[in-house]
């Protein structure tokens, strides 16, 4: 006699969540354009970019940058679409490219920050 629970009717037919599927492996590459910006370990990256794109997207960006510097593979980031939309990463065919420096905030980004953070960022840049 089996002590396992009976399966829920129709459970075999359910489609797993997108986040439950294994993400493909990618090997990000560095894109050297000489673009000005912050070093990835600069506290300003976490302080201001987290406010714009969220902590998960910033963590994905830092993982992509670290993997690109060392040449190792990582799973495709969950927040890749956000990074591409904000210009923090680029796609070239199937390749994901990241800059060695995180860009400074553009005026469109500054408008989305709350006033106190915007003033703090502008004071930091002065």
N, C-alpha and C positions, 0 to 999 in steps of 0.2 A: 504494500500500500504506500503510495507516494504522499509525502507530507508537504509538497509544494503547493502553493496557492494556485487556484485555477486562473487562467488568463482572462483578462477583461475581454468581453465580446468585441471583436473588431480591432483588437490591439495590434494584430499582425499587419493590418492595412494602414496604420497611421504613419505619416511621414515625419521623420525627426525634424526638430528645429534646425534652422540654418546654423546656429551656433553649436549644435551637437555634431554636425558633420565635420570630418577632419578637413582642415584647410590645407591647400596645396603648399608645398615648399617653394620658397623663392630665394634668390640670391641677389639682394640689393647691391647697387653699384653707386659709388660716389660720382657726383657731377661737379667737376671743378670749373666754375665760371668766374671766380674771383668776387662773388657777390658778398657785400658787407652784411654783417649780422652778428648774432651772439654765438658764443661757443655753446655747444650742447649742454655743458655742465654749469653754465651761467645761471644763477638763481632767477634772473629776469625771464628766462624761458618758461620755467614752471609758474612763476608769479603771473605773467600776463597771458601767455598762450593757453594756460589751463582755463583762464577766465573766458577765452574765446572759443576753444574747441573741446574742452573737457579734459579731465585727467587721463582717461583711457587713450585718447588720441595722442596726447603728449608722450605718454609712456610708449605707445607704438612708434612714434617718431624717434624717440631716443633709442629704442631697440633696433630700428631700421638703420640708424646712423652708426651704431656700434657694430652691427653685422656687416655693413658696407665697408667700414674701416678694416675689419679683420678678414673679410672675404668669406664669411661663413653663411650658411643657409639658415633661414628661420621660416616659421609658418607665416603665410600671408596675414598681415594684421587685420583685425576685425574692423578697425577704424580707417582703413586705407582710403575709402571714398572721401572722408572728411579731409584727410591730409592732401589728397589730390585737388579737391575743390578749393582749399585755402592756399595752394601753391607751396606747401611744405614738402611735397614729394611730386615727382613727375613720372609719367609712364611713357616709355618708348617701345612700342610693340608689346611684348610680354615682359619686358624688363622694368623694374622699379628703380628710379634714380632719386637719390637724396643729396642735398648739398651738405658740405662739411660744416657749415655754419647755419644756424637757424635765422631766418630773415628778421629784420626789424619790422615793426608794425607799420602798415600803410595807413593812410587817412581813413580808408573804409573800415579797417580794424579798430582804429581809435574811436570811431563813432559808436561802435558796439560795446565799448567798455563803459562801466559806470563812471561817473564824473571823478570820484576820488582816485580810482585806478588810472584813469586817463591823465590826471594831473601828476600822479606819481611817475608815470612813464615819461611824460614830457620833461619833468624835472630831472629824471635819470639821463635823458638824452642831451640835456643842456650842458 
